[in-house]
Amino acid sequence: MTEEKKTAVAQEEAVETGAKEPVSKNSSEDYFADFDFANLAVDMNAMLKAGVHFGHQKSRRNPRMDEYIFGTRNGVNIIDLQKTVSKLDEAVKFIEKTVSEGQEILFVGTKKQVKKLVESGARRCASPYVIDRWLGGTFTNFSAISGRTRFLRDGEEKMKRGEYDKYTKFEQMKIAEELERLERRMGGIKNMLKLPAAIFVTGVIEDDLAIKEAVKRNIPIVAFVDTNVNPGMIDYPIPANEDAVSSLRLMMAHIVKAVLSGKEKAAALRNSAAAPAVVKAEK
C-alpha cells in the first residue's frame, strides 16, 4: 500500500472516532508556557489525533475549498491532510523568513475558544496580538491607533513612577479605569510601533475586518481555513479544523515555532554583524 493510500485510509478510519466538536480546553489557559517546541515536527498522525482533518457539515461546504477537501463521511467534510502539510510548510517558511529579517507577525484571534490560545502563543514568541474586538482603522488609520497605544504606554509608565499621586483619588480612579480599558482593547498591540510585515489569523469569518484591512495595506495574510470559508483573500491558507482546541493548539504551535526560529536567526545575524566591530575595537 502506498503512503498516499495509507494516509487516505487513516483519514477515513479517523472519521469513525471523531467529531466536529470543540475538544475540552487545557487545564491551564497558558497553553504554550511549557510547550516542547524542540520536539515539534509536522506529523500527520498527530494531526489526525488532534482532529485537524475534521471540517464542517457537507451543507456548509464552500466550493472554493474543494481543492483542500479529501472527501465526505457521515455528512462531514474531511480535510486533505497532505494539502495541510504542504500549505503549512509554505506558511512556516514565509513566517520564519519574515521574522528573521527583523519584521513582526501580528496574531489575530477574536473567536471565543481561541482567544487564550492566541494570547498564550503570541506572548511565548513576543509578538503583538489582537484577541478582543478588531478596532477599525488598526491598519488603515494606523497613526490614530498609534496615538492611543502611545497614550497607554505613557500612562502606564507614569502610574509606575507615581506621577498620578498628586491627583485626587477620584481622578486617579478615572485614569486607572481608562488605562485598564485601553489595556483590554489594545494591550496586545501597545508595543507595535509600525505596521506588521504579515498577519496570522485563526478565524477567516470572525476576523474578516482584519483581513480586509490587511488586503488594503498589502499586508500578507497567513490563516487557518476550514471547509466553510472562502480562502480567496488569504496569501498562505492552511487547511485545518479551526474549532477544536486540540487542533488549534497543535497547528498554532507550528506558527509560534516558526516565529521563534525566525527570531533566533535574526539574533544570530545581529551577533555575527557585531562581532567584527568588537574585534576591531579590541585591537
MARSE-953302 format. One line per 2 residues: number of its first residue (from 1); their letters; for each residue x, y, z of N, C-alpha, C. Coordinates in nm, 2 decimals, always signed. Layout:
% MARSE-953302
NUM = A = X Y Z X Y Z X Y Z; ...
***
This chain:
% MARSE-953302
1 = MT = +0.08 -0.12 +0.00 +0.00 +0.00 +0.00 +0.09 +0.12 +0.00; +0.06 +0.22 -0.09 +0.14 +0.34 -0.10 +0.11 +0.43 +0.02
3 = EE = +0.20 +0.53 +0.04 +0.19 +0.62 +0.16 +0.06 +0.70 +0.14; +0.03 +0.74 +0.02 -0.09 +0.82 +0.00 -0.21 +0.74 +0.03
5 = KK = -0.21 +0.61 -0.01 -0.33 +0.53 +0.03 -0.34 +0.50 +0.18; -0.22 +0.48 +0.24 -0.23 +0.47 +0.39 -0.29 +0.59 +0.46
7 = TA = -0.25 +0.71 +0.41 -0.30 +0.83 +0.47 -0.45 +0.84 +0.44; -0.49 +0.81 +0.32 -0.63 +0.81 +0.29 -0.71 +0.72 +0.38
9 = VA = -0.67 +0.60 +0.40 -0.74 +0.50 +0.48 -0.74 +0.55 +0.63; -0.63 +0.61 +0.68 -0.62 +0.66 +0.81 -0.72 +0.77 +0.83
11 = QE = -0.73 +0.86 +0.73 -0.83 +0.97 +0.74 -0.97 +0.92 +0.75; -1.00 +0.82 +0.67 -1.14 +0.76 +0.67 -1.17 +0.69 +0.80
13 = EA = -1.07 +0.62 +0.85 -1.09 +0.55 +0.98 -1.11 +0.65 +1.09; -1.04 +0.76 +1.09 -1.04 +0.86 +1.19 -1.18 +0.92 +1.20
15 = VE = -1.25 +0.92 +1.09 -1.38 +0.99 +1.09 -1.48 +0.91 +1.18; -1.45 +0.78 +1.19 -1.54 +0.70 +1.27 -1.53 +0.73 +1.42
17 = TG = -1.42 +0.78 +1.46 -1.40 +0.80 +1.61 -1.39 +0.95 +1.65; -1.41 +1.04 +1.56 -1.41 +1.18 +1.59 -1.53 +1.25 +1.56
19 = AK = -1.53 +1.38 +1.59 -1.65 +1.47 +1.56 -1.61 +1.61 +1.55; -1.69 +1.69 +1.49 -1.66 +1.83 +1.47 -1.71 +1.91 +1.60
21 = EP = -1.66 +1.88 +1.71 -1.69 +1.94 +1.84 -1.57 +1.99 +1.90; -1.58 +2.11 +1.97 -1.46 +2.16 +2.04 -1.42 +2.06 +2.15
23 = VS = -1.29 +2.04 +2.15 -1.23 +1.95 +2.25 -1.21 +2.03 +2.38; -1.22 +1.96 +2.49 -1.20 +2.02 +2.62 -1.07 +2.10 +2.63
25 = KN = -1.08 +2.22 +2.68 -0.96 +2.30 +2.68 -0.86 +2.25 +2.78; -0.74 +2.29 +2.76 -0.63 +2.25 +2.85 -0.66 +2.30 +2.99
27 = SS = -0.61 +2.24 +3.09 -0.64 +2.28 +3.23 -0.58 +2.41 +3.26; -0.47 +2.45 +3.19 -0.41 +2.58 +3.21 -0.45 +2.66 +3.09
29 = ED = -0.47 +2.79 +3.11 -0.50 +2.88 +3.00 -0.38 +2.93 +2.93; -0.26 +2.91 +2.99 -0.14 +2.94 +2.92 -0.09 +2.82 +2.85
31 = YF = -0.15 +2.80 +2.73 -0.13 +2.68 +2.66 +0.01 +2.65 +2.61; +0.09 +2.75 +2.59 +0.22 +2.73 +2.53 +0.34 +2.76 +2.63
33 = AD = +0.30 +2.78 +2.76 +0.40 +2.81 +2.86 +0.51 +2.70 +2.87; +0.47 +2.58 +2.87 +0.56 +2.47 +2.88 +0.56 +2.38 +2.76
35 = FD = +0.53 +2.43 +2.64 +0.52 +2.35 +2.52 +0.66 +2.31 +2.47; +0.67 +2.19 +2.43 +0.80 +2.14 +2.39 +0.82 +2.16 +2.24
37 = FA = +0.87 +2.28 +2.20 +0.88 +2.32 +2.06 +1.00 +2.24 +2.00; +1.10 +2.21 +2.08 +1.22 +2.14 +2.02 +1.18 +2.01 +1.96
39 = NL = +1.08 +1.94 +2.01 +1.05 +1.81 +1.95 +0.92 +1.81 +1.87; +0.88 +1.94 +1.83 +0.76 +1.95 +1.75 +0.80 +1.93 +1.60
41 = AV = +0.73 +1.84 +1.54 +0.75 +1.81 +1.40 +0.62 +1.79 +1.33; +0.62 +1.82 +1.20 +0.49 +1.80 +1.12 +0.47 +1.65 +1.11
43 = DM = +0.36 +1.61 +1.16 +0.32 +1.47 +1.17 +0.17 +1.45 +1.14; +0.14 +1.38 +1.04 +0.00 +1.35 +1.00 -0.07 +1.28 +1.11
45 = NA = -0.01 +1.18 +1.18 -0.07 +1.11 +1.28 -0.11 +1.20 +1.40; -0.02 +1.29 +1.43 -0.05 +1.39 +1.54 -0.17 +1.48 +1.49
47 = ML = -0.18 +1.51 +1.37 -0.29 +1.59 +1.31 -0.42 +1.51 +1.32; -0.42 +1.39 +1.29 -0.53 +1.30 +1.29 -0.58 +1.29 +1.44
49 = KA = -0.49 +1.27 +1.53 -0.52 +1.26 +1.67 -0.59 +1.39 +1.72; -0.54 +1.50 +1.68 -0.59 +1.63 +1.72 -0.72 +1.67 +1.65
51 = GV = -0.76 +1.60 +1.55 -0.88 +1.63 +1.48 -0.86 +1.74 +1.38; -0.74 +1.76 +1.33 -0.72 +1.87 +1.23 -0.80 +1.85 +1.10
53 = HF = -0.83 +1.72 +1.07 -0.89 +1.69 +0.94 -1.04 +1.71 +0.94; -1.10 +1.73 +1.05 -1.25 +1.74 +1.06 -1.29 +1.88 +1.01
55 = GH = -1.37 +1.88 +0.90 -1.43 +2.01 +0.86 -1.57 +2.02 +0.91; -1.65 +2.10 +0.84 -1.79 +2.13 +0.88 -1.88 +2.03 +0.81
57 = QK = -2.01 +2.04 +0.84 -2.11 +1.96 +0.77 -2.11 +1.99 +0.62; -2.14 +1.89 +0.54 -2.14 +1.90 +0.40 -2.22 +2.01 +0.35
59 = SR = -2.33 +2.04 +0.42 -2.42 +2.15 +0.38 -2.36 +2.29 +0.39; -2.25 +2.30 +0.47 -2.19 +2.43 +0.49 -2.06 +2.44 +0.41
61 = RN = -2.04 +2.35 +0.32 -1.91 +2.35 +0.24 -1.91 +2.46 +0.14; -1.79 +2.53 +0.14 -1.77 +2.64 +0.05 -1.70 +2.58 -0.07
63 = PR = -1.75 +2.60 -0.19 -1.69 +2.54 -0.31 -1.55 +2.58 -0.34; -1.51 +2.69 -0.29 -1.37 +2.74 -0.31 -1.27 +2.66 -0.22
65 = MD = -1.32 +2.57 -0.13 -1.23 +2.49 -0.05 -1.22 +2.35 -0.11; -1.28 +2.32 -0.22 -1.29 +2.19 -0.28 -1.15 +2.13 -0.30
67 = EY = -1.05 +2.21 -0.34 -0.92 +2.15 -0.36 -0.85 +2.10 -0.23; -0.90 +2.14 -0.12 -0.84 +2.10 +0.01 -0.92 +2.00 +0.08
69 = IF = -1.03 +1.95 +0.02 -1.12 +1.85 +0.08 -1.09 +1.71 +0.03; -1.07 +1.62 +0.12 -1.04 +1.48 +0.08 -1.16 +1.41 +0.04
71 = GT = -1.27 +1.43 +0.11 -1.40 +1.37 +0.08 -1.50 +1.40 +0.19; -1.61 +1.32 +0.19 -1.71 +1.34 +0.29 -1.75 +1.21 +0.35
73 = RN = -1.76 +1.21 +0.48 -1.80 +1.08 +0.55 -1.90 +1.12 +0.66; -2.01 +1.05 +0.67 -2.11 +1.07 +0.77 -2.16 +1.22 +0.76
75 = GV = -2.16 +1.28 +0.65 -2.21 +1.41 +0.63 -2.11 +1.52 +0.67; -1.99 +1.48 +0.70 -1.89 +1.57 +0.75 -1.78 +1.58 +0.64
77 = NI = -1.74 +1.70 +0.61 -1.62 +1.72 +0.51 -1.49 +1.69 +0.58; -1.41 +1.62 +0.51 -1.28 +1.57 +0.56 -1.17 +1.65 +0.49
79 = ID = -1.09 +1.72 +0.56 -0.97 +1.79 +0.50 -0.86 +1.70 +0.46; -0.80 +1.73 +0.35 -0.69 +1.65 +0.29 -0.57 +1.69 +0.37
81 = LQ = -0.52 +1.61 +0.46 -0.41 +1.65 +0.54 -0.27 +1.65 +0.46; -0.27 +1.59 +0.35 -0.15 +1.61 +0.27 -0.14 +1.75 +0.22
83 = KT = -0.25 +1.81 +0.19 -0.26 +1.95 +0.15 -0.23 +2.04 +0.27; -0.27 +2.00 +0.38 -0.25 +2.07 +0.51 -0.10 +2.08 +0.53
85 = VS = -0.03 +1.97 +0.52 +0.11 +1.96 +0.54 +0.19 +2.05 +0.44; +0.15 +2.04 +0.32 +0.21 +2.12 +0.21 +0.20 +2.27 +0.24
87 = KL = +0.07 +2.31 +0.27 +0.05 +2.45 +0.29 +0.11 +2.50 +0.42; +0.11 +2.42 +0.52 +0.17 +2.46 +0.65 +0.32 +2.48 +0.63
89 = DE = +0.38 +2.40 +0.55 +0.53 +2.41 +0.52 +0.55 +2.55 +0.45; +0.47 +2.59 +0.35 +0.48 +2.72 +0.28 +0.47 +2.83 +0.38
91 = AV = +0.37 +2.82 +0.47 +0.34 +2.93 +0.56 +0.45 +2.94 +0.66; +0.50 +2.83 +0.72 +0.61 +2.83 +0.81 +0.74 +2.89 +0.76
93 = KF = +0.77 +2.86 +0.64 +0.89 +2.91 +0.57 +0.88 +3.06 +0.55; +0.76 +3.11 +0.51 +0.74 +3.25 +0.49 +0.75 +3.33 +0.63
95 = IE = +0.69 +3.27 +0.73 +0.69 +3.34 +0.86 +0.84 +3.34 +0.91; +0.90 +3.23 +0.91 +1.04 +3.23 +0.96 +1.13 +3.33 +0.88
97 = KT = +1.12 +3.33 +0.75 +1.20 +3.43 +0.67 +1.17 +3.57 +0.71; +1.04 +3.60 +0.72 +0.99 +3.74 +0.75 +1.05 +3.78 +0.89
99 = VS = +1.03 +3.70 +0.99 +1.08 +3.73 +1.12 +1.23 +3.74 +1.13; +1.30 +3.65 +1.05 +1.45 +3.66 +1.05 +1.50 +3.79 +1.00
101 = EG = +1.42 +3.86 +0.92 +1.46 +3.99 +0.87 +1.42 +4.10 +0.96; +1.38 +4.07 +1.08 +1.35 +4.17 +1.18 +1.21 +4.23 +1.18
103 = QE = +1.12 +4.16 +1.11 +0.99 +4.21 +1.10 +0.90 +4.13 +1.20; +0.77 +4.19 +1.22 +0.68 +4.13 +1.31 +0.56 +4.07 +1.24
105 = IL = +0.51 +3.96 +1.31 +0.38 +3.90 +1.27 +0.28 +3.93 +1.37; +0.16 +3.98 +1.33 +0.05 +4.01 +1.42 -0.04 +3.89 +1.43
107 = FV = -0.06 +3.84 +1.55 -0.16 +3.73 +1.57 -0.30 +3.79 +1.59; -0.39 +3.73 +1.53 -0.53 +3.78 +1.54 -0.63 +3.66 +1.57
109 = GT = -0.70 +3.66 +1.68 -0.80 +3.56 +1.70 -0.90 +3.60 +1.80; -1.02 +3.64 +1.75 -1.12 +3.70 +1.84 -1.23 +3.61 +1.87
111 = KK = -1.23 +3.49 +1.81 -1.33 +3.39 +1.84 -1.31 +3.34 +1.98; -1.42 +3.31 +2.06 -1.42 +3.28 +2.20 -1.32 +3.17 +2.24
113 = QV = -1.33 +3.06 +2.16 -1.24 +2.94 +2.21 -1.10 +2.96 +2.17; -1.06 +3.06 +2.09 -0.92 +3.08 +2.05 -0.85 +3.19 +2.12
115 = KK = -0.92 +3.27 +2.19 -0.86 +3.39 +2.25 -0.74 +3.36 +2.34; -0.75 +3.27 +2.43 -0.64 +3.24 +2.52 -0.53 +3.17 +2.45
117 = LV = -0.56 +3.09 +2.35 -0.46 +3.02 +2.27 -0.37 +3.13 +2.20; -0.44 +3.22 +2.14 -0.37 +3.33 +2.06 -0.28 +3.41 +2.15
119 = ES = -0.34 +3.45 +2.27 -0.26 +3.53 +2.36 -0.14 +3.45 +2.41; -0.16 +3.33 +2.45 -0.05 +3.25 +2.50 +0.06 +3.23 +2.39
121 = GA = +0.02 +3.20 +2.27 +0.12 +3.18 +2.16 +0.19 +3.30 +2.13; +0.12 +3.41 +2.12 +0.18 +3.54 +2.09 +0.28 +3.59 +2.20
123 = RR = +0.24 +3.57 +2.32 +0.33 +3.60 +2.44 +0.45 +3.52 +2.44; +0.44 +3.39 +2.41 +0.55 +3.30 +2.41 +0.66 +3.34 +2.31
125 = CA = +0.62 +3.39 +2.19 +0.71 +3.43 +2.09 +0.73 +3.58 +2.09; +0.67 +3.65 +2.19 +0.69 +3.80 +2.20 +0.64 +3.87 +2.07
127 = SP = +0.52 +3.84 +2.03 +0.46 +3.90 +1.91 +0.34 +3.98 +1.95; +0.30 +4.08 +1.87 +0.18 +4.15 +1.90 +0.06 +4.07 +1.87
129 = YV = -0.06 +4.10 +1.93 -0.18 +4.02 +1.91 -0.30 +4.10 +1.94; -0.41 +4.05 +1.88 -0.54 +4.11 +1.90 -0.64 +3.99 +1.93
131 = ID = -0.70 +4.00 +2.05 -0.80 +3.89 +2.09 -0.93 +3.95 +2.12; -0.94 +4.08 +2.14 -1.06 +4.15 +2.16 -1.12 +4.19 +2.03
133 = RW = -1.22 +4.27 +2.03 -1.28 +4.32 +1.90 -1.18 +4.39 +1.82; -1.17 +4.36 +1.69 -1.08 +4.43 +1.60 -1.12 +4.58 +1.59
135 = LG = -1.02 +4.67 +1.62 -1.05 +4.81 +1.61 -1.04 +4.86 +1.47; -1.15 +4.91 +1.42 -1.15 +4.96 +1.28 -1.04 +5.07 +1.26
137 = GT = -0.96 +5.05 +1.16 -0.86 +5.15 +1.13 -0.72 +5.11 +1.19; -0.71 +4.99 +1.25 -0.59 +4.94 +1.31 -0.48 +4.95 +1.20
139 = FT = -0.51 +4.91 +1.08 -0.41 +4.92 +0.97 -0.44 +5.04 +0.88; -0.56 +5.07 +0.85 -0.59 +5.18 +0.76 -0.58 +5.32 +0.82
141 = NF = -0.59 +5.33 +0.95 -0.57 +5.46 +1.02 -0.47 +5.44 +1.13; -0.35 +5.38 +1.10 -0.26 +5.34 +1.20 -0.20 +5.45 +1.28
143 = SA = -0.20 +5.57 +1.23 -0.15 +5.69 +1.30 -0.24 +5.72 +1.42; -0.37 +5.71 +1.40 -0.46 +5.73 +1.51 -0.45 +5.62 +1.62
145 = IS = -0.44 +5.50 +1.58 -0.42 +5.39 +1.67 -0.29 +5.40 +1.75; -0.19 +5.44 +1.68 -0.06 +5.46 +1.74 -0.06 +5.57 +1.85
147 = GR = -0.14 +5.67 +1.83 -0.16 +5.77 +1.93 -0.22 +5.72 +2.06; -0.32 +5.63 +2.04 -0.38 +5.57 +2.16 -0.29 +5.47 +2.23
149 = TR = -0.21 +5.39 +2.16 -0.12 +5.30 +2.22 -0.01 +5.37 +2.29; +0.03 +5.49 +2.23 +0.14 +5.57 +2.29 +0.09 +5.63 +2.43
151 = FL = -0.04 +5.67 +2.42 -0.10 +5.72 +2.55 -0.11 +5.61 +2.65; -0.14 +5.49 +2.61 -0.14 +5.38 +2.70 -0.01 +5.35 +2.76
153 = RD = +0.10 +5.34 +2.68 +0.23 +5.32 +2.73 +0.28 +5.43 +2.82; +0.26 +5.55 +2.79 +0.30 +5.66 +2.87 +0.22 +5.66 +3.00
155 = GE = +0.09 +5.63 +3.00 +0.01 +5.63 +3.12 +0.06 +5.53 +3.21; +0.09 +5.41 +3.16 +0.13 +5.30 +3.25 +0.27 +5.33 +3.31
157 = EK = +0.36 +5.40 +3.24 +0.48 +5.44 +3.29 +0.47 +5.54 +3.40; +0.38 +5.64 +3.38 +0.35 +5.74 +3.48 +0.29 +5.68 +3.61
159 = MK = +0.21 +5.58 +3.59 +0.14 +5.51 +3.70 +0.25 +5.45 +3.78; +0.35 +5.38 +3.72 +0.45 +5.31 +3.79 +0.54 +5.41 +3.87
161 = RG = +0.57 +5.53 +3.80 +0.65 +5.62 +3.87 +0.58 +5.71 +3.97; +0.45 +5.69 +3.99 +0.37 +5.76 +4.09 +0.34 +5.90 +4.05
163 = EY = +0.35 +5.93 +3.92 +0.32 +6.07 +3.88 +0.18 +6.11 +3.89; +0.09 +6.02 +3.92 -0.05 +6.05 +3.93 -0.09 +6.07 +4.08
165 = DK = +0.01 +6.05 +4.17 -0.02 +6.06 +4.31 -0.07 +6.20 +4.35; -0.03 +6.30 +4.27 -0.07 +6.44 +4.30 -0.21 +6.47 +4.27
167 = YT = -0.28 +6.38 +4.20 -0.42 +6.39 +4.17 -0.51 +6.34 +4.28; -0.63 +6.38 +4.28 -0.73 +6.33 +4.38 -0.75 +6.19 +4.36
169 = KF = -0.81 +6.12 +4.46 -0.83 +5.98 +4.45 -0.93 +5.95 +4.34; -1.03 +6.04 +4.32 -1.13 +6.02 +4.22 -1.06 +6.03 +4.08
171 = EQ = -0.98 +6.13 +4.06 -0.91 +6.15 +3.93 -0.82 +6.03 +3.91; -0.75 +5.98 +4.01 -0.66 +5.86 +3.99 -0.75 +5.74 +3.95
173 = MK = -0.86 +5.73 +4.01 -0.95 +5.61 +3.98 -0.99 +5.62 +3.83; -1.03 +5.74 +3.78 -1.08 +5.76 +3.64 -0.96 +5.73 +3.55
175 = IA = -0.84 +5.77 +3.58 -0.72 +5.75 +3.50 -0.70 +5.60 +3.49; -0.70 +5.53 +3.61 -0.68 +5.39 +3.61 -0.78 +5.31 +3.53
177 = EE = -0.91 +5.35 +3.54 -1.01 +5.29 +3.46 -0.99 +5.30 +3.31; -0.95 +5.42 +3.27 -0.92 +5.45 +3.13 -0.80 +5.36 +3.08
179 = LE = -0.70 +5.36 +3.16 -0.58 +5.27 +3.12 -0.62 +5.13 +3.11; -0.70 +5.08 +3.21 -0.75 +4.94 +3.21 -0.83 +4.91 +3.09
181 = RL = -0.92 +5.01 +3.05 -1.00 +4.99 +2.93 -0.91 +4.98 +2.80; -0.81 +5.06 +2.79 -0.72 +5.06 +2.68 -0.64 +4.94 +2.67
183 = ER = -0.59 +4.89 +2.79 -0.51 +4.77 +2.80 -0.60 +4.65 +2.75; -0.72 +4.65 +2.79 -0.81 +4.54 +2.75 -0.83 +4.54 +2.60
185 = RM = -0.84 +4.65 +2.54 -0.88 +4.66 +2.40 -0.76 +4.66 +2.31; -0.64 +4.72 +2.35 -0.53 +4.72 +2.26 -0.39 +4.69 +2.33
187 = GG = -0.40 +4.62 +2.45 -0.28 +4.59 +2.52 -0.19 +4.50 +2.44; -0.24 +4.41 +2.35 -0.16 +4.32 +2.27 -0.08 +4.39 +2.16
189 = IK = -0.12 +4.52 +2.13 -0.05 +4.59 +2.02 +0.01 +4.72 +2.07; +0.02 +4.74 +2.20 +0.07 +4.87 +2.25 +0.21 +4.89 +2.22
191 = NM = +0.29 +4.78 +2.20 +0.43 +4.79 +2.16 +0.46 +4.77 +2.01; +0.35 +4.77 +1.93 +0.36 +4.76 +1.79 +0.38 +4.90 +1.73
193 = LK = +0.50 +4.94 +1.71 +0.53 +5.08 +1.67 +0.52 +5.10 +1.52; +0.50 +5.00 +1.44 +0.48 +5.01 +1.30 +0.39 +4.90 +1.25
195 = LP = +0.34 +4.91 +1.13 +0.26 +4.81 +1.07 +0.33 +4.67 +1.07; +0.27 +4.56 +1.09 +0.34 +4.43 +1.09 +0.37 +4.40 +0.94
197 = AA = +0.47 +4.31 +0.93 +0.50 +4.26 +0.79 +0.40 +4.16 +0.74; +0.33 +4.09 +0.83 +0.23 +3.99 +0.80 +0.13 +3.98 +0.91
199 = IF = +0.02 +3.91 +0.88 -0.08 +3.89 +0.99 -0.12 +3.74 +0.98; -0.13 +3.68 +1.10 -0.17 +3.54 +1.12 -0.31 +3.54 +1.18
201 = VT = -0.41 +3.48 +1.11 -0.55 +3.48 +1.15 -0.60 +3.34 +1.18; -0.67 +3.32 +1.29 -0.72 +3.19 +1.32 -0.86 +3.17 +1.27
203 = GV = -0.94 +3.28 +1.25 -1.08 +3.26 +1.20 -1.11 +3.36 +1.09; -1.12 +3.30 +0.96 -1.14 +3.39 +0.85 -1.27 +3.46 +0.85
205 = IE = -1.38 +3.40 +0.90 -1.51 +3.46 +0.91 -1.52 +3.56 +1.02; -1.47 +3.52 +1.14 -1.48 +3.60 +1.26 -1.39 +3.73 +1.25
207 = DD = -1.28 +3.71 +1.18 -1.18 +3.82 +1.17 -1.17 +3.88 +1.03; -1.28 +3.89 +0.96 -1.29 +3.94 +0.82 -1.24 +4.08 +0.81
209 = LA = -1.27 +4.16 +0.92 -1.23 +4.31 +0.91 -1.08 +4.32 +0.91; -1.02 +4.24 +0.99 -0.87 +4.24 +1.00 -0.81 +4.20 +0.86
211 = IK = -0.87 +4.10 +0.80 -0.83 +4.05 +0.67 -0.85 +4.16 +0.56; -0.96 +4.23 +0.56 -0.99 +4.33 +0.47 -0.89 +4.45 +0.48
213 = EA = -0.86 +4.49 +0.60 -0.77 +4.60 +0.62 -0.62 +4.56 +0.58; -0.59 +4.43 +0.60 -0.46 +4.38 +0.56 -0.45 +4.38 +0.41
215 = VK = -0.55 +4.34 +0.34 -0.55 +4.35 +0.20 -0.54 +4.49 +0.14; -0.61 +4.59 +0.21 -0.60 +4.73 +0.16 -0.45 +4.78 +0.18
217 = RN = -0.38 +4.73 +0.28 -0.25 +4.78 +0.31 -0.14 +4.69 +0.25; -0.18 +4.59 +0.17 -0.09 +4.49 +0.11 -0.01 +4.42 +0.21
219 = IP = -0.07 +4.38 +0.32 +0.00 +4.30 +0.42 -0.04 +4.16 +0.40; +0.06 +4.07 +0.38 +0.04 +3.93 +0.36 -0.04 +3.86 +0.47
221 = IV = -0.12 +3.77 +0.44 -0.21 +3.70 +0.54 -0.18 +3.55 +0.54; -0.16 +3.50 +0.66 -0.15 +3.36 +0.69 -0.27 +3.32 +0.77
223 = AF = -0.35 +3.22 +0.73 -0.47 +3.19 +0.81 -0.50 +3.04 +0.80; -0.57 +2.99 +0.91 -0.63 +2.86 +0.90 -0.76 +2.87 +0.82
225 = VD = -0.78 +2.78 +0.73 -0.91 +2.78 +0.65 -0.98 +2.65 +0.67; -1.10 +2.66 +0.72 -1.19 +2.55 +0.74 -1.27 +2.53 +0.62
227 = TN = -1.35 +2.42 +0.61 -1.42 +2.38 +0.49 -1.54 +2.48 +0.45; -1.57 +2.57 +0.55 -1.69 +2.66 +0.52 -1.65 +2.80 +0.48
229 = VN = -1.52 +2.82 +0.45 -1.47 +2.96 +0.43 -1.42 +2.98 +0.28; -1.41 +3.10 +0.25 -1.36 +3.14 +0.12 -1.21 +3.18 +0.14
231 = PG = -1.11 +3.10 +0.09 -0.97 +3.13 +0.11 -0.91 +3.23 +0.01; -1.00 +3.29 -0.07 -0.96 +3.37 -0.18 -0.86 +3.49 -0.15
233 = MI = -0.88 +3.55 -0.03 -0.80 +3.66 +0.01 -0.68 +3.63 +0.09; -0.66 +3.50 +0.12 -0.55 +3.45 +0.20 -0.43 +3.42 +0.12
235 = DY = -0.32 +3.48 +0.15 -0.19 +3.45 +0.08 -0.13 +3.31 +0.11; -0.14 +3.28 +0.24 -0.09 +3.15 +0.28 -0.20 +3.07 +0.36
237 = PI = -0.29 +3.01 +0.29 -0.40 +2.94 +0.36 -0.35 +2.80 +0.41; -0.39 +2.77 +0.53 -0.36 +2.64 +0.59 -0.49 +2.56 +0.62
239 = PA = -0.52 +2.46 +0.54 -0.65 +2.39 +0.57 -0.64 +2.32 +0.70; -0.74 +2.35 +0.79 -0.74 +2.29 +0.92 -0.87 +2.32 +0.99
241 = NE = -0.90 +2.23 +1.09 -1.01 +2.24 +1.18 -0.98 +2.36 +1.27; -1.06 +2.47 +1.26 -1.04 +2.59 +1.33 -1.13 +2.60 +1.45
243 = DA = -1.20 +2.49 +1.49 -1.29 +2.50 +1.60 -1.25 +2.42 +1.72; -1.19 +2.30 +1.70 -1.14 +2.22 +1.82 -1.01 +2.28 +1.87
245 = VS = -1.01 +2.29 +2.01 -0.90 +2.34 +2.07 -0.77 +2.26 +2.05; -0.79 +2.13 +2.05 -0.68 +2.04 +2.02 -0.61 +2.06 +1.89
247 = SL = -0.69 +2.09 +1.78 -0.64 +2.12 +1.65 -0.58 +2.25 +1.65; -0.64 +2.35 +1.71 -0.59 +2.49 +1.71 -0.45 +2.49 +1.78
249 = RL = -0.44 +2.42 +1.89 -0.32 +2.42 +1.97 -0.20 +2.36 +1.89; -0.23 +2.25 +1.83 -0.12 +2.18 +1.75 -0.08 +2.27 +1.63
251 = MM = -0.17 +2.32 +1.56 -0.14 +2.39 +1.44 -0.08 +2.53 +1.47; -0.13 +2.59 +1.57 -0.07 +2.72 +1.61 +0.07 +2.70 +1.67
253 = AH = +0.10 +2.59 +1.73 +0.23 +2.56 +1.78 +0.34 +2.57 +1.67; +0.30 +2.52 +1.55 +0.39 +2.53 +1.43 +0.42 +2.68 +1.39
255 = IV = +0.31 +2.76 +1.41 +0.33 +2.91 +1.37 +0.42 +2.97 +1.48; +0.40 +2.94 +1.60 +0.48 +3.00 +1.71 +0.62 +2.96 +1.70
257 = KA = +0.64 +2.83 +1.67 +0.78 +2.78 +1.65 +0.85 +2.85 +1.53; +0.78 +2.88 +1.42 +0.83 +2.95 +1.31 +0.88 +3.09 +1.35
259 = VL = +0.80 +3.16 +1.43 +0.84 +3.29 +1.48 +0.96 +3.28 +1.57; +0.96 +3.19 +1.66 +1.08 +3.17 +1.75 +1.21 +3.14 +1.67
261 = SG = +1.19 +3.05 +1.57 +1.31 +3.02 +1.49 +1.36 +3.14 +1.41; +1.26 +3.22 +1.36 +1.30 +3.34 +1.28 +1.37 +3.44 +1.37
263 = KE = +1.33 +3.45 +1.50 +1.39 +3.54 +1.59 +1.53 +3.49 +1.63; +1.55 +3.36 +1.64 +1.68 +3.31 +1.66 +1.78 +3.34 +1.55
265 = KA = +1.73 +3.33 +1.43 +1.81 +3.36 +1.31 +1.85 +3.51 +1.31; +1.75 +3.59 +1.34 +1.77 +3.74 +1.34 +1.88 +3.77 +1.44
267 = AA = +1.87 +3.71 +1.56 +1.97 +3.74 +1.67 +2.11 +3.69 +1.63; +2.11 +3.58 +1.56 +2.24 +3.52 +1.52 +2.30 +3.62 +1.41
269 = LR = +2.22 +3.67 +1.32 +2.27 +3.76 +1.22 +2.32 +3.89 +1.29; +2.25 +3.94 +1.39 +2.29 +4.06 +1.46 +2.43 +4.04 +1.53
271 = NS = +2.44 +3.92 +1.59 +2.56 +3.89 +1.67 +2.68 +3.88 +1.57; +2.66 +3.81 +1.46 +2.77 +3.80 +1.36 +2.81 +3.93 +1.30
273 = AA = +2.71 +4.02 +1.28 +2.74 +4.15 +1.23 +2.82 +4.24 +1.33; +2.79 +4.22 +1.46 +2.86 +4.30 +1.56 +2.99 +4.24 +1.60
275 = AP = +3.02 +4.12 +1.57 +3.15 +4.06 +1.61 +3.27 +4.12 +1.55; +3.28 +4.15 +1.42 +3.39 +4.22 +1.36 +3.42 +4.36 +1.43
277 = AV = +3.32 +4.43 +1.46 +3.33 +4.56 +1.53 +3.40 +4.54 +1.66; +3.36 +4.44 +1.74 +3.42 +4.41 +1.87 +3.57 +4.38 +1.86
279 = VK = +3.60 +4.29 +1.76 +3.74 +4.25 +1.74 +3.82 +4.37 +1.70; +3.77 +4.46 +1.62 +3.84 +4.58 +1.57 +3.87 +4.67 +1.69
281 = AE = +3.77 +4.68 +1.78 +3.78 +4.77 +1.89 +3.89 +4.72 +1.99; +3.90 +4.59 +2.00 +4.00 +4.53 +2.09 +4.14 +4.55 +2.04
283 = K = +4.16 +4.55 +1.91 +4.29 +4.57 +1.85 +4.33 +4.71 +1.88
***
